[in-house]
Amino acid sequence: YRFVNGDDTDFRYSNIEIINKYHGVIKSTEKGAPIYQAKIHINGDYIIGRYSTEDEAAIAYNKAADLLKDKGFNKNYPQNYIDGMDEISYAAIYQRIRISKKLIELVF
């Protein structure tokens, strides 16, 4: 987050701008359109993928964290909670979302 007016003691909602809403998700711009990159730290940062929505990137991060935990990586990866999304929609995105081959190869 950042303080809109530059005053880091002014905690009014109107003065706080959320920059990264989800853990492991970074917003950038490509050809004038927003793109969301998901990455996870193992022994350095691994790019999970690039997605058109922030929610997809957050779910991809969750999927990568689940995969790593299932394969015995003993790191406490925080899970992203997608506010306003029901479990059926979450599950549908979780199933169809793809993560990078490099990360898959590392795990298997």
LUMMIMAR-747954 format. One record per atom (N, C-alpha, C): residue number from 1; residue in three letters; chain; atom name; x, y negated, z. Coordinates in steps of 0.2 Angstrom, whole numbers, plus 5000, padded with zeros to 4 digits. Each point is the difference from the previous one (the first is absolute). Layout:
<nr=NUM rest=ALA kette=A atom=CA u=X v=Y w=Z>
...
// end
This chain:
<nr=1 rest=TYR kette=A atom=N u=5004 v=5006 w=5000>
<nr=1 rest=TYR kette=A atom=CA u=4996 v=4994 w=5000>
<nr=1 rest=TYR kette=A atom=C u=5004 v=4994 w=5000>
<nr=2 rest=ARG kette=A atom=N u=4997 v=4994 w=4998>
<nr=2 rest=ARG kette=A atom=CA u=5004 v=4994 w=5001>
<nr=2 rest=ARG kette=A atom=C u=4995 v=4995 w=5002>
<nr=3 rest=PHE kette=A atom=N u=5003 v=4994 w=5003>
<nr=3 rest=PHE kette=A atom=CA u=4995 v=4995 w=5003>
<nr=3 rest=PHE kette=A atom=C u=5000 v=4995 w=4994>
<nr=4 rest=VAL kette=A atom=N u=4994 v=4999 w=4998>
<nr=4 rest=VAL kette=A atom=CA u=4998 v=4995 w=4994>
<nr=4 rest=VAL kette=A atom=C u=5003 v=4993 w=5002>
<nr=5 rest=ASN kette=A atom=N u=4999 v=4997 w=5006>
<nr=5 rest=ASN kette=A atom=CA u=5002 v=4994 w=5001>
<nr=5 rest=ASN kette=A atom=C u=5008 v=4999 w=5002>
<nr=6 rest=GLY kette=A atom=N u=5003 v=5006 w=5001>
<nr=6 rest=GLY kette=A atom=CA u=5007 v=5000 w=5002>
<nr=6 rest=GLY kette=A atom=C u=5001 v=5000 w=5008>
<nr=7 rest=ASP kette=A atom=N u=4994 v=5000 w=5003>
<nr=7 rest=ASP kette=A atom=CA u=5001 v=4999 w=5008>
<nr=7 rest=ASP kette=A atom=C u=4999 v=5007 w=5002>
<nr=8 rest=ASP kette=A atom=N u=5005 v=5004 w=5003>
<nr=8 rest=ASP kette=A atom=CA u=5000 v=5006 w=5002>
<nr=8 rest=ASP kette=A atom=C u=4997 v=5001 w=5007>
<nr=9 rest=THR kette=A atom=N u=4997 v=4995 w=5003>
<nr=9 rest=THR kette=A atom=CA u=4996 v=5000 w=5006>
<nr=9 rest=THR kette=A atom=C u=4993 v=4999 w=4999>
<nr=10 rest=ASP kette=A atom=N u=4998 v=4999 w=4994>
<nr=10 rest=ASP kette=A atom=CA u=4993 v=4999 w=4998>
<nr=10 rest=ASP kette=A atom=C u=4997 v=5006 w=4998>
<nr=11 rest=PHE kette=A atom=N u=4997 v=5004 w=5004>
<nr=11 rest=PHE kette=A atom=CA u=4997 v=5007 w=4998>
<nr=11 rest=PHE kette=A atom=C u=4992 v=5000 w=4998>
<nr=12 rest=ARG kette=A atom=N u=4998 v=4994 w=4998>
<nr=12 rest=ARG kette=A atom=CA u=4993 v=5000 w=4997>
<nr=12 rest=ARG kette=A atom=C u=5000 v=5004 w=4994>
<nr=13 rest=TYR kette=A atom=N u=4994 v=5004 w=4999>
<nr=13 rest=TYR kette=A atom=CA u=4999 v=5004 w=4994>
<nr=13 rest=TYR kette=A atom=C u=5002 v=4996 w=4994>
<nr=14 rest=SER kette=A atom=N u=4998 v=4994 w=4999>
<nr=14 rest=SER kette=A atom=CA u=5000 v=4996 w=4994>
<nr=14 rest=SER kette=A atom=C u=5008 v=4998 w=4999>
<nr=15 rest=ASN kette=A atom=N u=5004 v=5001 w=5005>
<nr=15 rest=ASN kette=A atom=CA u=5007 v=4999 w=4999>
<nr=15 rest=ASN kette=A atom=C u=5004 v=5006 w=4998>
<nr=16 rest=ILE kette=A atom=N u=4997 v=5006 w=5001>
<nr=16 rest=ILE kette=A atom=CA u=5004 v=5006 w=4999>
<nr=16 rest=ILE kette=A atom=C u=4998 v=5003 w=4993>
<nr=17 rest=GLU kette=A atom=N u=5006 v=5001 w=4996>
<nr=17 rest=GLU kette=A atom=CA u=4999 v=5003 w=4993>
<nr=17 rest=GLU kette=A atom=C u=5003 v=5007 w=5001>
<nr=18 rest=ILE kette=A atom=N u=4996 v=5005 w=4998>
<nr=18 rest=ILE kette=A atom=CA u=5003 v=5007 w=5000>
<nr=18 rest=ILE kette=A atom=C u=5003 v=5001 w=4994>
<nr=19 rest=ILE kette=A atom=N u=5007 v=5002 w=5000>
<nr=19 rest=ILE kette=A atom=CA u=5004 v=5001 w=4994>
<nr=19 rest=ILE kette=A atom=C u=4999 v=5008 w=4998>
<nr=20 rest=ASN kette=A atom=N u=5002 v=5004 w=5005>
<nr=20 rest=ASN kette=A atom=CA u=5000 v=5007 w=4999>
<nr=20 rest=ASN kette=A atom=C u=4995 v=5003 w=5005>
<nr=21 rest=LYS kette=A atom=N u=4994 v=5002 w=4997>
<nr=21 rest=LYS kette=A atom=CA u=4995 v=5002 w=5004>
<nr=21 rest=LYS kette=A atom=C u=5001 v=5008 w=5002>
<nr=22 rest=TYR kette=A atom=N u=5004 v=5004 w=4996>
<nr=22 rest=TYR kette=A atom=CA u=5001 v=5007 w=5002>
<nr=22 rest=TYR kette=A atom=C u=5007 v=5001 w=5000>
<nr=23 rest=HIS kette=A atom=N u=5002 v=5005 w=5004>
<nr=23 rest=HIS kette=A atom=CA u=5006 v=5002 w=5001>
<nr=23 rest=HIS kette=A atom=C u=5003 v=5004 w=4994>
<nr=24 rest=GLY kette=A atom=N u=5006 v=4998 w=4998>
<nr=24 rest=GLY kette=A atom=CA u=5003 v=5003 w=4994>
<nr=24 rest=GLY kette=A atom=C u=4998 v=4997 w=4993>
<nr=25 rest=VAL kette=A atom=N u=4996 v=4995 w=5000>
<nr=25 rest=VAL kette=A atom=CA u=4997 v=4997 w=4994>
<nr=25 rest=VAL kette=A atom=C u=5002 v=4993 w=4999>
<nr=26 rest=ILE kette=A atom=N u=5003 v=4999 w=4994>
<nr=26 rest=ILE kette=A atom=CA u=5003 v=4993 w=4998>
<nr=26 rest=ILE kette=A atom=C u=4996 v=4998 w=4994>
<nr=27 rest=LYS kette=A atom=N u=4997 v=4994 w=5000>
<nr=27 rest=LYS kette=A atom=CA u=4997 v=4997 w=4994>
<nr=27 rest=LYS kette=A atom=C u=5005 v=4996 w=4996>
<nr=28 rest=SER kette=A atom=N u=5000 v=5001 w=4994>
<nr=28 rest=SER kette=A atom=CA u=5004 v=4996 w=4995>
<nr=28 rest=SER kette=A atom=C u=4996 v=4998 w=4994>
<nr=29 rest=THR kette=A atom=N u=5002 v=4997 w=4995>
<nr=29 rest=THR kette=A atom=CA u=4997 v=4998 w=4994>
<nr=29 rest=THR kette=A atom=C u=5004 v=5002 w=4994>
<nr=30 rest=GLU kette=A atom=N u=4996 v=5003 w=4995>
<nr=30 rest=GLU kette=A atom=CA u=5003 v=5003 w=4994>
<nr=30 rest=GLU kette=A atom=C u=4996 v=4997 w=4994>
<nr=31 rest=LYS kette=A atom=N u=5003 v=4996 w=4996>
<nr=31 rest=LYS kette=A atom=CA u=4996 v=4997 w=4994>
<nr=31 rest=LYS kette=A atom=C u=4994 v=4997 w=5003>
<nr=32 rest=GLY kette=A atom=N u=5001 v=4996 w=5005>
<nr=32 rest=GLY kette=A atom=CA u=4994 v=4996 w=5003>
<nr=32 rest=GLY kette=A atom=C u=4995 v=5004 w=5004>
<nr=33 rest=ALA kette=A atom=N u=5000 v=5006 w=5000>
<nr=33 rest=ALA kette=A atom=CA u=4995 v=5004 w=5004>
<nr=33 rest=ALA kette=A atom=C u=5003 v=5003 w=5006>
<nr=34 rest=PRO kette=A atom=N u=4996 v=5000 w=5006>
<nr=34 rest=PRO kette=A atom=CA u=5003 v=5003 w=5006>
<nr=34 rest=PRO kette=A atom=C u=5001 v=5008 w=4999>
<nr=35 rest=ILE kette=A atom=N u=5006 v=5002 w=5003>
<nr=35 rest=ILE kette=A atom=CA u=5001 v=5007 w=5000>
<nr=35 rest=ILE kette=A atom=C u=5003 v=5002 w=5007>
<nr=36 rest=TYR kette=A atom=N u=4998 v=5006 w=5003>
<nr=36 rest=TYR kette=A atom=CA u=5001 v=5001 w=5007>
<nr=36 rest=TYR kette=A atom=C u=5005 v=5007 w=5000>
<nr=37 rest=GLN kette=A atom=N u=5006 v=4999 w=5003>
<nr=37 rest=GLN kette=A atom=CA u=5005 v=5005 w=5000>
<nr=37 rest=GLN kette=A atom=C u=5000 v=5003 w=5007>
<nr=38 rest=ALA kette=A atom=N u=4999 v=5007 w=5000>
<nr=38 rest=ALA kette=A atom=CA u=5001 v=5003 w=5006>
<nr=38 rest=ALA kette=A atom=C u=5006 v=5003 w=5001>
<nr=39 rest=LYS kette=A atom=N u=5003 v=5000 w=5006>
<nr=39 rest=LYS kette=A atom=CA u=5007 v=5003 w=5001>
<nr=39 rest=LYS kette=A atom=C u=5000 v=5003 w=5007>
<nr=40 rest=ILE kette=A atom=N u=5004 v=5005 w=5002>
<nr=40 rest=ILE kette=A atom=CA u=5001 v=5003 w=5006>
<nr=40 rest=ILE kette=A atom=C u=5007 v=5001 w=5002>
<nr=41 rest=HIS kette=A atom=N u=5002 v=4999 w=5006>
<nr=41 rest=HIS kette=A atom=CA u=5007 v=5001 w=5002>
<nr=41 rest=HIS kette=A atom=C u=5001 v=5007 w=5003>
<nr=42 rest=ILE kette=A atom=N u=5005 v=5003 w=4996>
<nr=42 rest=ILE kette=A atom=CA u=5002 v=5007 w=5003>
<nr=42 rest=ILE kette=A atom=C u=5008 v=4999 w=5002>
<nr=43 rest=ASN kette=A atom=N u=5004 v=5000 w=4995>
<nr=43 rest=ASN kette=A atom=CA u=5007 v=4998 w=5001>
<nr=43 rest=ASN kette=A atom=C u=5001 v=4995 w=4995>
<nr=44 rest=GLY kette=A atom=N u=4997 v=4994 w=5001>
<nr=44 rest=GLY kette=A atom=CA u=5000 v=4995 w=4995>
<nr=44 rest=GLY kette=A atom=C u=4993 v=5000 w=4998>
<nr=45 rest=ASP kette=A atom=N u=4998 v=4995 w=4996>
<nr=45 rest=ASP kette=A atom=CA u=4993 v=4999 w=4997>
<nr=45 rest=ASP kette=A atom=C u=4999 v=5004 w=4994>
<nr=46 rest=TYR kette=A atom=N u=4995 v=5003 w=5000>
<nr=46 rest=TYR kette=A atom=CA u=4998 v=5004 w=4994>
<nr=46 rest=TYR kette=A atom=C u=4993 v=4997 w=4997>
<nr=47 rest=ILE kette=A atom=N u=5000 v=4998 w=4994>
<nr=47 rest=ILE kette=A atom=CA u=4994 v=4997 w=4997>
<nr=47 rest=ILE kette=A atom=C u=4995 v=5006 w=4999>
<nr=48 rest=ILE kette=A atom=N u=4994 v=4999 w=5002>
<nr=48 rest=ILE kette=A atom=CA u=4995 v=5005 w=4999>
<nr=48 rest=ILE kette=A atom=C u=4997 v=4999 w=4994>
<nr=49 rest=GLY kette=A atom=N u=4999 v=4994 w=4998>
<nr=49 rest=GLY kette=A atom=CA u=4997 v=4998 w=4993>
<nr=49 rest=GLY kette=A atom=C u=4997 v=4993 w=5000>
<nr=50 rest=ARG kette=A atom=N u=4998 v=4998 w=4995>
<nr=50 rest=ARG kette=A atom=CA u=4997 v=4994 w=4998>
<nr=50 rest=ARG kette=A atom=C u=4993 v=5000 w=4999>
<nr=51 rest=TYR kette=A atom=N u=4995 v=4996 w=5003>
<nr=51 rest=TYR kette=A atom=CA u=4993 v=5001 w=4999>
<nr=51 rest=TYR kette=A atom=C u=4997 v=4994 w=4999>
<nr=52 rest=SER kette=A atom=N u=4994 v=5000 w=4997>
<nr=52 rest=SER kette=A atom=CA u=4996 v=4994 w=4998>
<nr=52 rest=SER kette=A atom=C u=4996 v=4997 w=5006>
<nr=53 rest=THR kette=A atom=N u=4999 v=5004 w=5005>
<nr=53 rest=THR kette=A atom=CA u=4997 v=4997 w=5006>
<nr=53 rest=THR kette=A atom=C u=5004 v=5001 w=5006>
<nr=54 rest=GLU kette=A atom=N u=4999 v=4996 w=5005>
<nr=54 rest=GLU kette=A atom=CA u=5003 v=5000 w=5006>
<nr=54 rest=GLU kette=A atom=C u=4998 v=5006 w=5004>
<nr=55 rest=ASP kette=A atom=N u=4993 v=5002 w=5000>
<nr=55 rest=ASP kette=A atom=CA u=4998 v=5006 w=5003>
<nr=55 rest=ASP kette=A atom=C u=5003 v=5006 w=4997>
<nr=56 rest=GLU kette=A atom=N u=5000 v=5001 w=4994>
<nr=56 rest=GLU kette=A atom=CA u=5004 v=5006 w=4997>
<nr=56 rest=GLU kette=A atom=C u=5007 v=5000 w=5002>
<nr=57 rest=ALA kette=A atom=N u=5004 v=4995 w=5001>
<nr=57 rest=ALA kette=A atom=CA u=5006 v=5000 w=5002>
<nr=57 rest=ALA kette=A atom=C u=5001 v=5003 w=5007>
<nr=58 rest=ALA kette=A atom=N u=4995 v=4997 w=5004>
<nr=58 rest=ALA kette=A atom=CA u=5000 v=5002 w=5007>
<nr=58 rest=ALA kette=A atom=C u=4998 v=5008 w=5001>
<nr=59 rest=ILE kette=A atom=N u=4996 v=5002 w=4996>
<nr=59 rest=ILE kette=A atom=CA u=4998 v=5007 w=5000>
<nr=59 rest=ILE kette=A atom=C u=5006 v=5004 w=4998>
<nr=60 rest=ALA kette=A atom=N u=5003 v=4998 w=4994>
<nr=60 rest=ALA kette=A atom=CA u=5006 v=5004 w=4998>
<nr=60 rest=ALA kette=A atom=C u=5005 v=5000 w=5005>
<nr=61 rest=TYR kette=A atom=N u=5001 v=4995 w=5004>
<nr=61 rest=TYR kette=A atom=CA u=5005 v=5000 w=5006>
<nr=61 rest=TYR kette=A atom=C u=4998 v=5005 w=5005>
<nr=62 rest=ASN kette=A atom=N u=4993 v=5000 w=5002>
<nr=62 rest=ASN kette=A atom=CA u=4998 v=5005 w=5004>
<nr=62 rest=ASN kette=A atom=C u=5001 v=5007 w=4998>
<nr=63 rest=LYS kette=A atom=N u=4999 v=5001 w=4993>
<nr=63 rest=LYS kette=A atom=CA u=5001 v=5007 w=4997>
<nr=63 rest=LYS kette=A atom=C u=5007 v=5002 w=5001>
<nr=64 rest=ALA kette=A atom=N u=5005 v=4996 w=4998>
<nr=64 rest=ALA kette=A atom=CA u=5007 v=5001 w=5001>
<nr=64 rest=ALA kette=A atom=C u=5002 v=5002 w=5007>
<nr=65 rest=ALA kette=A atom=N u=4997 v=4996 w=5005>
<nr=65 rest=ALA kette=A atom=CA u=5002 v=5001 w=5007>
<nr=65 rest=ALA kette=A atom=C u=4997 v=5007 w=5002>
<nr=66 rest=ASP kette=A atom=N u=4994 v=5002 w=4997>
<nr=66 rest=ASP kette=A atom=CA u=4997 v=5006 w=5002>
<nr=66 rest=ASP kette=A atom=C u=5005 v=5006 w=4997>
<nr=67 rest=LEU kette=A atom=N u=5002 v=4999 w=4994>
<nr=67 rest=LEU kette=A atom=CA u=5004 v=5005 w=4997>
<nr=67 rest=LEU kette=A atom=C u=5006 v=5001 w=5003>
<nr=68 rest=LEU kette=A atom=N u=5004 v=4994 w=5002>
<nr=68 rest=LEU kette=A atom=CA u=5006 v=5001 w=5004>
<nr=68 rest=LEU kette=A atom=C u=4999 v=5003 w=5007>
<nr=69 rest=LYS kette=A atom=N u=4995 v=4999 w=5003>
<nr=69 rest=LYS kette=A atom=CA u=4998 v=5003 w=5007>
<nr=69 rest=LYS kette=A atom=C u=4999 v=5007 w=4999>
<nr=70 rest=ASP kette=A atom=N u=4996 v=5002 w=4995>
<nr=70 rest=ASP kette=A atom=CA u=4999 v=5007 w=4998>
<nr=70 rest=ASP kette=A atom=C u=5006 v=5004 w=4999>
<nr=71 rest=LYS kette=A atom=N u=5005 v=4997 w=4997>
<nr=71 rest=LYS kette=A atom=CA u=5007 v=5003 w=4998>
<nr=71 rest=LYS kette=A atom=C u=5005 v=4999 w=5006>
<nr=72 rest=GLY kette=A atom=N u=4998 v=4998 w=5006>
<nr=72 rest=GLY kette=A atom=CA u=5005 v=5000 w=5005>
<nr=72 rest=GLY kette=A atom=C u=5004 v=4994 w=5001>
<nr=73 rest=PHE kette=A atom=N u=4998 v=4995 w=4997>
<nr=73 rest=PHE kette=A atom=CA u=5004 v=4993 w=5001>
<nr=73 rest=PHE kette=A atom=C u=4997 v=4997 w=5007>
<nr=74 rest=ASN kette=A atom=N u=5004 v=5000 w=5005>
<nr=74 rest=ASN kette=A atom=CA u=4998 v=4998 w=5007>
<nr=74 rest=ASN kette=A atom=C u=5001 v=4993 w=5001>
<nr=75 rest=LYS kette=A atom=N u=4996 v=4996 w=4996>
<nr=75 rest=LYS kette=A atom=CA u=5000 v=4993 w=5001>
<nr=75 rest=LYS kette=A atom=C u=4993 v=4997 w=5001>
<nr=76 rest=ASN kette=A atom=N u=4999 v=4996 w=5004>
<nr=76 rest=ASN kette=A atom=CA u=4993 v=4997 w=5002>
<nr=76 rest=ASN kette=A atom=C u=4998 v=4995 w=4994>
<nr=77 rest=TYR kette=A atom=N u=4997 v=5002 w=4995>
<nr=77 rest=TYR kette=A atom=CA u=4998 v=4996 w=4995>
<nr=77 rest=TYR kette=A atom=C u=4993 v=4997 w=5002>
<nr=78 rest=PRO kette=A atom=N u=4999 v=4994 w=5000>
<nr=78 rest=PRO kette=A atom=CA u=4993 v=4997 w=5002>
<nr=78 rest=PRO kette=A atom=C u=4995 v=5001 w=4994>
<nr=79 rest=GLN kette=A atom=N u=4994 v=5002 w=5002>
<nr=79 rest=GLN kette=A atom=CA u=4995 v=5000 w=4994>
<nr=79 rest=GLN kette=A atom=C u=4997 v=4994 w=4999>
<nr=80 rest=ASN kette=A atom=N u=4998 v=4998 w=4994>
<nr=80 rest=ASN kette=A atom=CA u=4996 v=4995 w=4998>
<nr=80 rest=ASN kette=A atom=C u=4993 v=5001 w=5001>
<nr=81 rest=TYR kette=A atom=N u=4996 v=4996 w=5003>
<nr=81 rest=TYR kette=A atom=CA u=4993 v=5000 w=5001>
<nr=81 rest=TYR kette=A atom=C u=4997 v=4995 w=4994>
<nr=82 rest=ILE kette=A atom=N u=4996 v=5003 w=4996>
<nr=82 rest=ILE kette=A atom=CA u=4997 v=4996 w=4995>
<nr=82 rest=ILE kette=A atom=C u=4993 v=4998 w=5002>
<nr=83 rest=ASP kette=A atom=N u=5000 v=4993 w=5002>
<nr=83 rest=ASP kette=A atom=CA u=4994 v=4998 w=5003>
<nr=83 rest=ASP kette=A atom=C u=4994 v=4999 w=4995>
<nr=84 rest=GLY kette=A atom=N u=4994 v=5002 w=5001>
<nr=84 rest=GLY kette=A atom=CA u=4994 v=5000 w=4996>
<nr=84 rest=GLY kette=A atom=C u=5000 v=5006 w=4995>
<nr=85 rest=MET kette=A atom=N u=5004 v=5005 w=5000>
<nr=85 rest=MET kette=A atom=CA u=5000 v=5005 w=4995>
<nr=85 rest=MET kette=A atom=C u=4997 v=5006 w=5004>
<nr=86 rest=ASP kette=A atom=N u=4995 v=5004 w=4997>
<nr=86 rest=ASP kette=A atom=CA u=4998 v=5006 w=5003>
<nr=86 rest=ASP kette=A atom=C u=5004 v=5006 w=4999>
<nr=87 rest=GLU kette=A atom=N u=4999 v=5005 w=5004>
<nr=87 rest=GLU kette=A atom=CA u=5005 v=5006 w=4999>
<nr=87 rest=GLU kette=A atom=C u=4999 v=5003 w=4993>
<nr=88 rest=ILE kette=A atom=N u=4995 v=5000 w=4997>
<nr=88 rest=ILE kette=A atom=CA u=4999 v=5003 w=4994>
<nr=88 rest=ILE kette=A atom=C u=5004 v=4997 w=4994>
<nr=89 rest=SER kette=A atom=N u=5000 v=4993 w=5000>
<nr=89 rest=SER kette=A atom=CA u=5003 v=4996 w=4996>
<nr=89 rest=SER kette=A atom=C u=5008 v=5001 w=5001>
<nr=90 rest=TYR kette=A atom=N u=5002 v=5000 w=5006>
<nr=90 rest=TYR kette=A atom=CA u=5007 v=5001 w=5002>
<nr=90 rest=TYR kette=A atom=C u=5002 v=5006 w=4998>
<nr=91 rest=ALA kette=A atom=N u=4997 v=5006 w=5001>
<nr=91 rest=ALA kette=A atom=CA u=5002 v=5006 w=4998>
<nr=91 rest=ALA kette=A atom=C u=5000 v=5001 w=4992>
<nr=92 rest=ALA kette=A atom=N u=4996 v=4997 w=4996>
<nr=92 rest=ALA kette=A atom=CA u=5000 v=5000 w=4993>
<nr=92 rest=ALA kette=A atom=C u=5006 v=4996 w=4998>
<nr=93 rest=ILE kette=A atom=N u=5002 v=4995 w=5002>
<nr=93 rest=ILE kette=A atom=CA u=5006 v=4996 w=4998>
<nr=93 rest=ILE kette=A atom=C u=5006 v=5004 w=5003>
<nr=94 rest=TYR kette=A atom=N u=5000 v=5003 w=5006>
<nr=94 rest=TYR kette=A atom=CA u=5006 v=5004 w=5002>
<nr=94 rest=TYR kette=A atom=C u=5001 v=5006 w=4995>
<nr=95 rest=GLN kette=A atom=N u=4995 v=5003 w=4998>
<nr=95 rest=GLN kette=A atom=CA u=5001 v=5006 w=4996>
<nr=95 rest=GLN kette=A atom=C u=5003 v=4998 w=4993>
<nr=96 rest=ARG kette=A atom=N u=4998 v=4994 w=4997>
<nr=96 rest=ARG kette=A atom=CA u=5002 v=4999 w=4993>
<nr=96 rest=ARG kette=A atom=C u=5006 v=4995 w=5000>
<nr=97 rest=ILE kette=A atom=N u=5002 v=4997 w=5005>
<nr=97 rest=ILE kette=A atom=CA u=5006 v=4996 w=5000>
<nr=97 rest=ILE kette=A atom=C u=5006 v=5004 w=4999>
<nr=98 rest=ARG kette=A atom=N u=5005 v=4998 w=4996>
<nr=98 rest=ARG kette=A atom=CA u=5006 v=5003 w=4999>
<nr=98 rest=ARG kette=A atom=C u=5006 v=4997 w=5004>
<nr=99 rest=ILE kette=A atom=N u=5005 v=5004 w=5002>
<nr=99 rest=ILE kette=A atom=CA u=5006 v=4997 w=5003>
<nr=99 rest=ILE kette=A atom=C u=5006 v=5002 w=4996>
<nr=100 rest=SER kette=A atom=N u=5005 v=4996 w=5001>
<nr=100 rest=SER kette=A atom=CA u=5006 v=5001 w=4995>
<nr=100 rest=SER kette=A atom=C u=5003 v=5007 w=5000>
<nr=101 rest=LYS kette=A atom=N u=5002 v=5002 w=4994>
<nr=101 rest=LYS kette=A atom=CA u=5004 v=5006 w=5000>
<nr=101 rest=LYS kette=A atom=C u=5006 v=5001 w=5004>
<nr=102 rest=LYS kette=A atom=N u=5003 v=4994 w=5001>
<nr=102 rest=LYS kette=A atom=CA u=5006 v=5000 w=5004>
<nr=102 rest=LYS kette=A atom=C u=4999 v=5002 w=5007>
<nr=103 rest=LEU kette=A atom=N u=4995 v=4997 w=5003>
<nr=103 rest=LEU kette=A atom=CA u=4998 v=5002 w=5006>
<nr=103 rest=LEU kette=A atom=C u=4997 v=5007 w=5001>
<nr=104 rest=ILE kette=A atom=N u=4997 v=5003 w=4995>
<nr=104 rest=ILE kette=A atom=CA u=4997 v=5007 w=5000>
<nr=104 rest=ILE kette=A atom=C u=5006 v=5004 w=5000>
<nr=105 rest=GLU kette=A atom=N u=5005 v=4999 w=4996>
<nr=105 rest=GLU kette=A atom=CA u=5006 v=5004 w=4999>
<nr=105 rest=GLU kette=A atom=C u=5004 v=5000 w=5007>
<nr=106 rest=LEU kette=A atom=N u=5000 v=4994 w=5003>
<nr=106 rest=LEU kette=A atom=CA u=5004 v=5000 w=5006>
<nr=106 rest=LEU kette=A atom=C u=4997 v=5005 w=5006>
<nr=107 rest=VAL kette=A atom=N u=4993 v=5000 w=5000>
<nr=107 rest=VAL kette=A atom=CA u=4997 v=5004 w=5004>
<nr=107 rest=VAL kette=A atom=C u=5000 v=5008 w=4999>
<nr=108 rest=PHE kette=A atom=N u=5000 v=5001 w=4993>
<nr=108 rest=PHE kette=A atom=CA u=5000 v=5007 w=4998>
<nr=108 rest=PHE kette=A atom=C u=5006 v=5003 w=4998>
// end
